[in-house]
Amino acid sequence: SDNHPSYLKFVEKEKDYFSSPKFESDKKFWENYINDLPEAIPFKEIYSKKTCKSKRFKKEIPLSTEIKDFCSRNKVSPFDFFITAYSIYLYKAQSKTDFTIGTPLLNRKNFVDKDTFGMFVSTAPLKIHIENDQSIKDFIKNVSLSLMGIMRHESYPYNAIMEYIHSKYSSTTNLFDTIISFQNIEPDSENIDCDFDSEWFEPGNQQSSMEMHITNYKGDGNYTVALDYNVDL
């Protein structure tokens, strides 16, 4: 509309990015970041995964207020908290201290991007390292720093990361087999003058073995967890 910026301007900005010093800086970061990337954790032997068909388990989280209070006291984000909790689960389930989780990044860097209708999101691999004698608070701080690190370079496309992997290694495996996302979308009452409901329907198919999505579509501060899992596994 006339009141909102055009997505075409973002496309033009993306083209300029590929010939910019920022692109070269992001490229150097990601190539260094994935040189010692740990393995992607498969939930079961990959040969038993015959299709991409998936199902969803969904449940409201009863401790939303306590989680937000914990994050406020420790100066971390709710996303840091949920990545930490999910990582501890993976550590206990798989007995691995180093692994990779995929995470979507919004890639909207300013108010103009946030006011533009269109596709901005990208996906990035997040390295996780767990030490057995580490406290929860120390671990969540490390997760927060790691997440901030990759967010500084979130413009770099995932397909460029994979092209580098394929050129350097013989493996064509994806960098992660599990994904976690945090979607805290809240309605803008100033721009929406009608009643509505928001719902994210399960896709029914996915490439990864398991995905954990934390959502708050109602704007009431209560989190819902959706676990999308491959039915073969």
Phi, psi and chi 1 to 4 in degrees:
 res  aa     phi    psi   chi1   chi2   chi3   chi4
   1 SER       -  172.4   73.4      -      -      -
   2 ASP   -68.3  -20.6  -65.2  -24.0      -      -
   3 ASN   -87.3   -7.4  -62.6  -34.3      -      -
   4 HIS  -128.5  148.0  -63.6  -80.4      -      -
   5 PRO   -67.2  155.3   21.3  -31.3      -      -
   6 SER   -83.5  142.1  169.7      -      -      -
   7 TYR   -65.3  -24.0 -172.3   68.8      -      -
   8 LEU   -61.2  -31.8  -67.3  176.3      -      -
   9 LYS   -66.6  -35.9  -68.6 -175.7  178.0  179.6
  10 PHE   -66.6  -39.5  171.6   73.6      -      -
  11 VAL   -61.4  -42.4  174.7      -      -      -
  12 GLU   -64.1  -39.1  -67.1  170.5   -0.3      -
  13 LYS   -65.0  -37.3 -172.2  170.4   63.3  174.4
  14 GLU   -63.0  -40.9  -78.1  -78.7  -81.5      -
  15 LYS   -63.1  -41.4  -69.1 -179.9  179.8  178.6
  16 ASP   -65.8  -33.1  -66.9  -21.9      -      -
  17 TYR   -60.0  -38.6  163.8   73.9      -      -
  18 PHE   -67.7  -14.8  -73.9  109.2      -      -
  19 SER  -115.7   21.8   57.8      -      -      -
  20 SER  -105.6  160.5   69.4      -      -      -
  21 PRO   -60.7  -30.0  -23.6   33.4      -      -
  22 LYS   -62.0  -39.8  178.5   68.5  167.3  100.5
  23 PHE   -61.8  -43.4  173.4   79.0      -      -
  24 GLU   -66.0  -37.4  -66.8  -59.6  -35.8      -
  25 SER   -65.7  -44.1  172.7      -      -      -
  26 ASP   -64.3  -40.2  -68.1  -15.3      -      -
  27 LYS   -60.1  -44.9 -178.4  174.6 -175.3  -71.5
  28 LYS   -63.9  -42.4 -177.0  177.0 -179.3 -179.7
  29 PHE   -59.3  -51.1  167.4   84.1      -      -
  30 TRP   -68.4  -35.4  -78.5  109.9      -      -
  31 GLU   -67.6  -36.4  -70.2 -178.2   -3.4      -
  32 ASN   -70.8  -37.9  -71.8  -26.9      -      -
  33 TYR   -64.3  -39.5 -173.2   82.8      -      -
  34 ILE   -94.7   -1.0   61.7 -179.4      -      -
  35 ASN   -63.3  -32.8  -86.2  -23.3      -      -
  36 ASP  -117.5   35.3   59.3  -14.8      -      -
  37 LEU   -67.9  130.6 -157.2   66.4      -      -
  38 PRO   -71.1  171.6   24.5  -32.4      -      -
  39 GLU   -71.8  153.9   64.8 -179.8  -53.4      -
  40 ALA   -76.3  137.0      -      -      -      -
  41 ILE   -86.2  113.4  -69.0 -175.6      -      -
  42 PRO   -82.6  141.6   28.3  -30.5      -      -
  43 PHE   -75.2  -31.3  -83.0   79.6      -      -
  44 LYS  -146.6  176.8  -68.9 -173.6  178.3  179.3
  45 GLU   -54.9  131.5  -66.4  -61.1  -30.2      -
  46 ILE   -66.7  -23.4 -153.4   69.6      -      -
  47 TYR   -69.5  -16.8   60.6   75.7      -      -
  48 SER   -83.4   -3.4   62.3      -      -      -
  49 LYS   -91.4   98.4 -173.7  176.1  175.9 -178.9
  50 LYS   -95.3  -26.8  -59.0  179.7  178.6   62.6
  51 THR  -134.9  174.5   70.4      -      -      -
  52 CYS   -98.6    7.6  -66.9      -      -      -
  53 LYS   -64.4  136.8 -172.2  175.6  179.9 -179.0
  54 SER  -135.5  160.1   64.0      -      -      -
  55 LYS  -130.1  167.4  -70.0 -175.0  177.8 -179.4
  56 ARG  -125.1  135.9  171.0  171.8  -69.5  177.6
  57 PHE  -108.3  129.5  169.7   83.1      -      -
  58 LYS  -132.1  137.4 -174.0  176.1  178.5 -178.7
  59 LYS  -157.9  140.4 -174.9  176.8  179.4   63.2
  60 GLU   -72.6  144.5  -72.9 -166.8    5.7      -
  61 ILE   -91.9  119.2  -60.5  175.2      -      -
  62 PRO   -76.2  -10.8   27.2  -34.1      -      -
  63 LEU  -109.5   31.5  -60.7  174.3      -      -
  64 SER   -58.9  -43.9  -64.3      -      -      -
  65 THR   -63.5  -43.4  -60.0      -      -      -
  66 GLU   -65.1  -37.9  -71.0   82.5   -5.9      -
  67 ILE   -63.4  -45.8  -69.9  171.0      -      -
  68 LYS   -64.6  -37.2  -76.8 -179.9  -75.7 -171.1
  69 ASP   -65.0  -43.3  -71.4  -15.4      -      -
  70 PHE   -60.0  -45.2  173.1   87.3      -      -
  71 CYS   -64.8  -40.2  -67.0      -      -      -
  72 SER   -64.5  -43.7  178.3      -      -      -
  73 ARG   -65.1  -35.9  -70.3 -163.5  -51.0  -88.4
  74 ASN   -99.7    4.3  -68.8  -80.8      -      -
  75 LYS    56.6   47.6  -62.8 -179.6  179.8  179.6
  76 VAL  -128.7  165.5  -65.4      -      -      -
  77 SER   -91.0  158.8   71.7      -      -      -
  78 PRO   -57.5  -33.6  -26.9   36.0      -      -
  79 PHE   -64.2  -41.7 -166.5   24.9      -      -
  80 ASP   -55.9  -43.3  -63.0  -32.0      -      -
  81 PHE   -61.5  -47.8  175.0   88.2      -      -
  82 PHE   -71.1  -34.3  -71.4  115.2      -      -
  83 ILE   -62.5  -42.1  -69.2  175.1      -      -
  84 THR   -61.2  -48.4  -61.9      -      -      -
  85 ALA   -61.4  -43.4      -      -      -      -
  86 TYR   -66.7  -39.1 -166.6   41.7      -      -
  87 SER   -63.9  -40.3  -62.2      -      -      -
  88 ILE   -63.6  -39.7  -67.8  172.3      -      -
  89 TYR   -60.5  -46.8  160.5   71.6      -      -
  90 LEU   -62.4  -39.1  -67.7  173.2      -      -
  91 TYR   -61.6  -44.3  161.7   68.8      -      -
  92 LYS   -72.7  -35.6  -71.2 -179.6  175.3  -68.0
  93 ALA   -76.9  -32.6      -      -      -      -
  94 GLN  -112.7   -7.8  -58.5  -69.6  -20.8      -
  95 SER    57.3   37.9  -60.6      -      -      -
  96 LYS  -120.7  138.6  -66.5 -177.3 -176.2  -66.7
  97 THR   -98.6  -12.5   57.4      -      -      -
  98 ASP  -132.3  123.3  -67.2  -88.2      -      -
  99 PHE  -160.1  176.7   47.7   87.6      -      -
 100 THR  -123.6  135.6  -53.8      -      -      -
 101 ILE  -118.5  138.3  -63.8  175.3      -      -
 102 GLY   -83.8  141.7      -      -      -      -
 103 THR  -142.2  129.9  177.7      -      -      -
 104 PRO   -72.9  141.7  -13.5   28.0      -      -
 105 LEU  -117.5  134.2  -58.0  173.7      -      -
 106 LEU   -64.4  -34.0  -75.4 -179.1      -      -
 107 ASN    63.0   22.0 -139.0    4.3      -      -
 108 ARG  -106.8  108.2  -65.2  177.9 -173.1 -101.0
 109 LYS   -95.4  -11.9  -58.0  177.3 -177.9   62.9
 110 ASN  -151.6  179.8   50.3   53.0      -      -
 111 PHE   -66.9  -31.2  -73.7  107.6      -      -
 112 VAL   -64.7  -46.2  174.1      -      -      -
 113 ASP   -61.2  -42.1  -70.1  -13.5      -      -
 114 LYS   -68.2  -19.8  -67.9  177.1 -178.6  178.9
 115 ASP  -100.0    8.5 -153.8   29.5      -      -
 116 THR  -105.2  131.9  -56.7      -      -      -
 117 PHE   -82.6  124.3 -177.5   82.0      -      -
 118 GLY   157.8  179.9      -      -      -      -
 119 MET   -93.0  118.4 -178.2   67.7  175.6      -
 120 PHE  -118.9  -25.6  -73.0   77.0      -      -
 121 VAL   -62.4  143.5   69.2      -      -      -
 122 SER  -132.4  168.3   59.9      -      -      -
 123 THR  -120.5  140.8  -52.8      -      -      -
 124 ALA  -136.7  149.8      -      -      -      -
 125 PRO   -82.4  134.0   28.8  -31.0      -      -
 126 LEU  -114.8  120.1  176.4   64.8      -      -
 127 LYS   -79.1  135.6  -67.9 -168.1  -67.5 -172.3
 128 ILE  -120.7  131.0  -60.7  -64.9      -      -
 129 HIS  -128.4  127.5  171.5   69.4      -      -
 130 ILE  -118.8  131.2  -65.3  179.7      -      -
 131 GLU  -106.1  134.8  -62.8  178.8    7.2      -
 132 ASN   -59.3  -34.7  -67.2  -28.6      -      -
 133 ASP   -97.6   13.7   57.6   -9.9      -      -
 134 GLN   -82.7  140.5 -166.5  174.0   36.1      -
 135 SER   -76.8  159.7   69.6      -      -      -
 136 ILE   -59.1  -43.5  -70.7  -69.2      -      -
 137 LYS   -64.8  -39.8  -69.5 -176.4  178.2 -179.3
 138 ASP   -66.6  -40.9  -73.3  -18.6      -      -
 139 PHE   -65.0  -44.2 -179.7   44.1      -      -
 140 ILE   -67.9  -31.2 -163.3  171.6      -      -
 141 LYS   -65.2  -40.3  -69.7  -72.2 -173.9 -178.1
 142 ASN   -65.9  -40.1  -71.5  -17.5      -      -
 143 VAL   -61.0  -44.1  167.3      -      -      -
 144 SER   -60.3  -44.8 -179.9      -      -      -
 145 LEU   -65.4  -40.4  -70.6  172.3      -      -
 146 SER   -64.0  -42.2  -62.7      -      -      -
 147 LEU   -65.5  -43.0 -174.8   59.8      -      -
 148 MET   -62.2  -35.1  -75.4 -168.9  -69.4      -
 149 GLY   -61.6  -46.3      -      -      -      -
 150 ILE   -75.9  -25.9   66.8  171.6      -      -
 151 MET   -69.2  -25.9  -71.9  179.0   68.6      -
 152 ARG   -68.2  -18.3  -67.3 -169.4 -172.0  100.6
 153 HIS  -124.0   31.0  -55.3  -86.0      -      -
 154 GLU   -73.3  -13.8   63.7  179.8  -28.7      -
 155 SER   -71.1  -23.0  -64.1      -      -      -
 156 TYR   -68.7  126.1 -162.9   69.7      -      -
 157 PRO   -71.8  144.6   23.2  -31.1      -      -
 158 TYR   -64.2  -34.2 -178.4   67.1      -      -
 159 ASN   -65.1  -28.6   64.5  -60.1      -      -
 160 ALA   -70.9  -35.6      -      -      -      -
 161 ILE   -62.3  -44.7  -62.3  175.4      -      -
 162 MET   -67.1  -35.5  -69.6  -53.9  -61.1      -
 163 GLU   -61.8  -39.4  -73.6  175.1    4.5      -
 164 TYR   -66.3  -42.4  174.3   74.5      -      -
 165 ILE   -59.2  -46.2  -73.6  -71.8      -      -
 166 HIS   -67.1  -31.4  -65.2  162.1      -      -
 167 SER   -76.8  -25.6   67.2      -      -      -
 168 LYS   -98.4  -32.2 -172.7  168.5 -177.7  178.0
 169 TYR  -122.5  156.2  -54.3  101.6      -      -
 170 SER   -77.6  -20.5   58.1      -      -      -
 171 SER   -69.5  141.6  172.4      -      -      -
 172 THR  -113.9   14.8   57.8      -      -      -
 173 THR   -69.5  146.8  -54.3      -      -      -
 174 ASN   -63.7  157.6 -157.1   -9.7      -      -
 175 LEU   -79.1  -11.2  -63.4  178.6      -      -
 176 PHE  -151.3  152.3   44.4   81.5      -      -
 177 ASP  -116.8    1.9 -168.3   42.1      -      -
 178 THR  -143.0  147.7 -177.0      -      -      -
 179 ILE  -130.1  144.1  -67.6  174.1      -      -
 180 ILE  -129.6  136.6  179.3  170.8      -      -
 181 SER  -134.7  156.7   73.9      -      -      -
 182 PHE  -129.9  116.9 -179.4   68.8      -      -
 183 GLN  -124.0   94.4  -55.4  171.8   40.0      -
 184 ASN  -104.9   60.9   57.2  -23.9      -      -
 185 ILE   -78.4  128.1  -60.5  170.9      -      -
 186 GLU  -121.4  138.3  -63.7 -173.2   11.8      -
 187 PRO   -62.6  142.2  -17.6   29.4      -      -
 188 ASP   -95.7   99.4 -173.4  -14.3      -      -
 189 SER   -64.8  -22.0   57.4      -      -      -
 190 GLU   -74.5  -27.5  -65.8 -177.0    1.6      -
 191 ASN  -105.3  -10.2  -68.7  -36.5      -      -
 192 ILE  -116.9  116.1  -59.2  174.5      -      -
 193 ASP  -111.8   28.7   56.7    0.3      -      -
 194 CYS  -143.5  160.2   61.9      -      -      -
 195 ASP   -77.2  141.3  -65.6  -30.1      -      -
 196 PHE  -157.0  161.1   69.5   94.5      -      -
 197 ASP  -121.5  145.5  -68.5  -40.9      -      -
 198 SER  -112.4  135.7  -62.6      -      -      -
 199 GLU  -145.8  134.9  178.4   67.1   29.1      -
 200 TRP  -108.1  109.8  179.4   28.2      -      -
 201 PHE   -80.3  145.6  -64.9   97.9      -      -
 202 GLU   -65.4  140.3   61.0 -178.3  -78.9      -
 203 PRO   -70.5  -32.2   25.2  -33.8      -      -
 204 GLY    86.3  -15.2      -      -      -      -
 205 ASN  -147.5  143.1  -70.1  -83.4      -      -
 206 GLN  -160.1  155.8   64.0 -170.7   39.9      -
 207 GLN   -80.8  -37.5 -175.4  179.0    9.6      -
 208 SER   -78.0  161.2   53.9      -      -      -
 209 SER   -74.1  -38.1  -66.5      -      -      -
 210 MET  -150.7  139.7 -176.9  169.0  167.2      -
 211 GLU  -131.8  138.4  -59.7 -178.3    4.7      -
 212 MET  -118.6  117.3  177.2  177.1  173.7      -
 213 HIS  -118.7  123.1  -56.1  -71.9      -      -
 214 ILE  -100.7  124.6  -49.1  -61.9      -      -
 215 THR  -129.6  154.3   62.5      -      -      -
 216 ASN  -146.5   81.5  173.8   25.5      -      -
 217 TYR   -85.7  -16.4  -72.3  149.1      -      -
 218 LYS   -87.4  -13.7  -62.8  178.5 -178.3  178.8
 219 GLY    74.6   16.3      -      -      -      -
 220 ASP   -99.3    2.6   56.4    6.4      -      -
 221 GLY    82.4    2.6      -      -      -      -
 222 ASN   -98.2  126.8  -66.3  -43.8      -      -
 223 TYR   -88.6  145.8  -58.7  126.5      -      -
 224 THR  -122.5  136.7  -62.3      -      -      -
 225 VAL  -104.3  132.7   59.3      -      -      -
 226 ALA  -120.4  121.3      -      -      -      -
 227 LEU  -105.7  110.9  -62.9  175.1      -      -
 228 ASP  -100.5  121.6  -66.2  -16.4      -      -
 229 TYR  -130.7  147.7   57.7   93.9      -      -
 230 ASN   -69.3  127.6  179.9  -82.5      -      -
 231 VAL   -68.3  -27.2  -64.1      -      -      -
 232 ASP   -69.8  -26.4  -70.1  -25.7      -      -
 233 LEU   -97.9      -  -56.3 -176.3      -      -
